[in-house]
Amino acid sequence: MSGIQAPKILRRGVWRYLSDRDILVAALVTAIVFVASLGLLYAAHLVRVYWLAGRSPSRVTERRTMLVFGRRLVDDRLETDFIGRLARVRQHALDGQAERVLLLGGFSGGTVSEAEAGQRWLSAEGWPPAVPMLLEQVSIDSLENLRHARVLLRESDDVALPRVWLVTSRYHLARCLYLARRLGFDAAPLAAEERLPLTRRYVARILMEAGYLMWIDTGMRWAALTGNRRMAGRIS
């Protein structure tokens, strides 16, 4: 088992970007368009997140590389969403549907990375030795997850990336799929849960994800409109 490693102390979450001028501009533009559209922009992204969360498969019939998105650890322990993602990929690995698996996730402030914690859980539960497992321990958000996965999976600049399944919680799928396709992945979503939960917590997560996706997508459209290559290059 191999992969990328990084220092243990990294700043996480959306707040780490608030000193970035491009991202603040994207936030301002998003707020203006949100108000000008009377909230319809947000509603469109909410429908997108909800639709993909509800319609994505939890079973696959095509063997591909699987990217498993990490989740913040609590006192170095895995929380429910992360365990669900790991259980999903383990079942597919046992069924022979995974070419290889890449566990994504850096340090959440504890003593182990999300990727390493996931690897320990999978090993304890029983992992098929024929399926290679890589660890990516540098990233601290979904975009960095995919950027570093691209480095690990690209054998050379002139070789195409492998087709991948994005394994994560249903509420998280739309954002991951958007980012993956912008980064050049031939990607498809694979849901951790059998079906879409509609608990209060889960609905809140879907509402938040719609906001994140609106912010990212509006920022990329603004970058294209204004010719801001620096901003556009963040997700390319």
C-alpha positions in Angstrom: 0.0 0.0 0.0 1.4 3.3 -1.1 0.5 6.9 -1.8 1.1 10.6 -1.1 1.8 11.8 2.4 1.8 15.3 4.0 2.3 17.1 7.3 -0.2 16.5 10.0 -1.2 20.1 10.7 -3.3 21.4 7.8 -6.1 24.0 7.8 -9.4 22.5 6.7 -12.8 23.6 5.5 -14.2 26.4 3.4 -12.8 29.0 5.8 -9.2 28.4 4.7 -10.1 30.1 1.4 -11.4 33.4 2.8 -8.1 35.1 2.3 -8.0 34.2 -1.4 -9.0 37.1 -3.6 -10.4 35.0 -6.5 -12.6 32.9 -4.2 -13.9 36.0 -2.5 -14.7 37.5 -5.9 -16.5 34.3 -6.8 -18.5 34.5 -3.6 -19.5 38.1 -4.3 -20.6 37.3 -7.8 -22.5 34.3 -6.6 -24.3 36.4 -4.0 -25.2 39.1 -6.7 -26.5 36.5 -9.2 -28.4 34.7 -6.4 -30.2 37.9 -5.5 -30.8 38.9 -9.1 -32.3 35.5 -9.9 -34.6 35.7 -6.8 -33.0 32.5 -5.6 -33.6 30.5 -8.8 -29.9 29.9 -9.3 -29.7 28.2 -5.9 -32.9 26.3 -6.6 -31.4 24.9 -9.8 -28.3 23.6 -8.0 -30.5 22.2 -5.2 -32.4 20.2 -7.8 -29.2 19.0 -9.3 -27.8 17.9 -6.0 -31.0 16.2 -4.9 -31.6 14.5 -8.2 -28.1 13.0 -8.3 -28.3 12.0 -4.7 -31.5 10.1 -5.3 -30.7 8.6 -8.7 -27.1 7.5 -8.3 -26.5 3.7 -8.1 -25.2 1.9 -5.1 -24.2 -1.1 -7.2 -22.0 -1.3 -10.3 -21.7 -3.8 -13.2 -18.5 -2.3 -14.7 -15.1 -2.9 -13.1 -13.2 0.4 -12.6 -10.8 2.1 -10.3 -12.6 3.4 -7.2 -11.9 6.7 -5.5 -13.2 6.8 -1.9 -13.6 10.2 -0.4 -12.6 10.6 3.2 -14.5 12.3 6.1 -13.3 14.2 9.1 -12.3 12.0 11.9 -13.6 12.4 15.5 -10.8 11.7 17.9 -9.1 9.6 15.2 -12.3 7.5 14.9 -14.4 7.1 11.7 -17.8 8.6 11.8 -20.9 7.0 10.2 -20.7 8.5 6.7 -17.1 7.5 6.2 -17.8 3.9 7.4 -20.6 3.7 4.9 -18.3 4.7 2.0 -15.7 2.2 3.1 -18.3 -0.6 3.5 -19.5 0.1 -0.1 -16.1 -0.1 -1.7 -15.2 -3.2 0.4 -18.3 -5.0 -0.9 -17.4 -4.2 -4.5 -13.8 -5.2 -4.0 -15.0 -8.6 -2.6 -17.3 -9.0 -5.6 -14.4 -8.4 -8.0 -15.8 -5.0 -9.3 -12.8 -2.9 -8.2 -9.6 -2.8 -10.3 -7.9 -0.8 -7.5 -8.9 1.5 -4.7 -7.6 4.9 -3.8 -8.5 6.2 -0.3 -8.5 10.0 -0.2 -8.1 12.2 2.8 -5.4 14.0 4.8 -5.1 14.8 8.4 -8.2 16.1 10.3 -6.3 17.3 13.3 -5.7 13.9 14.8 -2.8 11.6 14.7 -3.7 9.6 11.6 -4.9 10.7 8.2 -8.4 9.9 7.0 -6.9 7.6 4.3 -4.9 5.7 6.9 -7.8 5.4 9.2 -9.9 4.0 6.3 -7.2 1.6 5.4 -7.0 0.3 9.0 -10.8 -0.2 9.0 -10.8 -2.1 5.7 -7.9 -4.3 6.8 -9.7 -5.2 10.0 -12.9 -6.0 8.2 -11.1 -8.1 5.7 -9.7 -6.8 2.4 -9.1 -9.0 -0.7 -5.3 -9.0 -1.3 -5.7 -9.1 -5.0 -7.2 -5.6 -5.1 -4.4 -2.9 -4.8 -5.1 -0.1 -2.3 -3.4 3.3 -2.5 -3.5 6.1 0.1 -3.6 9.8 -0.7 -2.8 11.6 2.6 -2.2 15.2 1.4 -5.6 16.6 0.6 -7.9 18.6 2.9 -10.9 19.1 0.7 -12.7 17.4 -2.3 -10.8 19.4 -5.0 -7.4 18.5 -3.5 -8.6 14.9 -3.2 -9.1 14.8 -6.9 -6.0 16.8 -7.9 -3.8 14.4 -6.0 -5.7 11.3 -7.2 -5.0 12.5 -10.7 -1.3 12.6 -10.0 -1.3 9.1 -8.5 -3.4 7.6 -11.3 -1.7 9.2 -14.3 1.1 7.0 -15.4 2.4 9.6 -17.8 1.2 12.9 -19.4 0.3 11.2 -22.6 -1.7 8.4 -21.1 -5.4 8.9 -20.3 -6.7 8.6 -16.8 -8.5 5.4 -15.9 -12.3 5.4 -15.7 -13.3 5.8 -12.1 -16.2 5.4 -9.7 -16.5 8.2 -7.1 -17.5 6.6 -3.9 -19.1 8.9 -1.3 -22.2 9.8 0.5 -25.2 10.7 -1.7 -25.3 14.4 -0.6 -21.7 14.7 -1.7 -21.9 13.2 -5.2 -22.9 16.2 -7.2 -19.9 18.3 -6.1 -17.5 15.5 -6.5 -18.7 14.6 -10.0 -18.6 18.3 -11.1 -15.0 18.6 -9.9 -13.9 15.3 -11.3 -15.1 15.9 -14.8 -13.6 19.4 -14.8 -10.3 17.8 -13.9 -10.5 15.4 -16.8 -11.7 12.2 -15.1 -14.1 9.9 -16.9 -16.1 9.5 -13.7 -19.4 8.1 -12.5 -21.0 8.3 -9.1 -21.4 5.4 -6.7 -23.5 6.1 -3.6 -22.5 4.8 -0.2 -26.1 4.5 1.0 -28.6 2.0 -0.5 -31.2 4.8 -0.8 -31.4 8.5 -0.1 -32.1 9.2 3.6 -34.3 12.2 4.3 -33.4 12.9 7.9 -33.1 16.4 9.2 -29.3 16.1 9.2 -29.2 14.7 5.6 -31.5 17.4 4.3 -29.2 20.0 5.8 -26.2 18.5 4.1 -28.0 18.6 0.7 -28.9 22.2 1.3 -25.2 23.0 2.1 -23.9 21.1 -0.9 -26.2 23.0 -3.2 -24.6 26.2 -1.9 -21.1 24.9 -2.4 -21.9 23.8 -5.9 -23.5 27.1 -6.8 -20.4 29.0 -5.5 -18.0 26.8 -7.5 -20.0 26.7 -10.7 -20.7 30.5 -10.7 -17.0 31.2 -10.0 -16.0 29.0 -13.0 -18.5 30.7 -15.3 -17.3 34.2 -14.1 -13.7 33.2 -14.8 -14.6 32.1 -18.3 -16.6 35.3 -19.0 -13.8 37.6 -17.7 -10.9 35.6 -19.1 -9.4 35.0 -15.6 -7.1 32.1 -16.4 -5.8 32.0 -12.8 -9.2 31.4 -11.4 -10.2 29.0 -14.2 -6.9 27.1 -13.6 -8.0 26.1 -10.1 -10.2 23.4 -11.5 -8.6 22.2 -14.7 
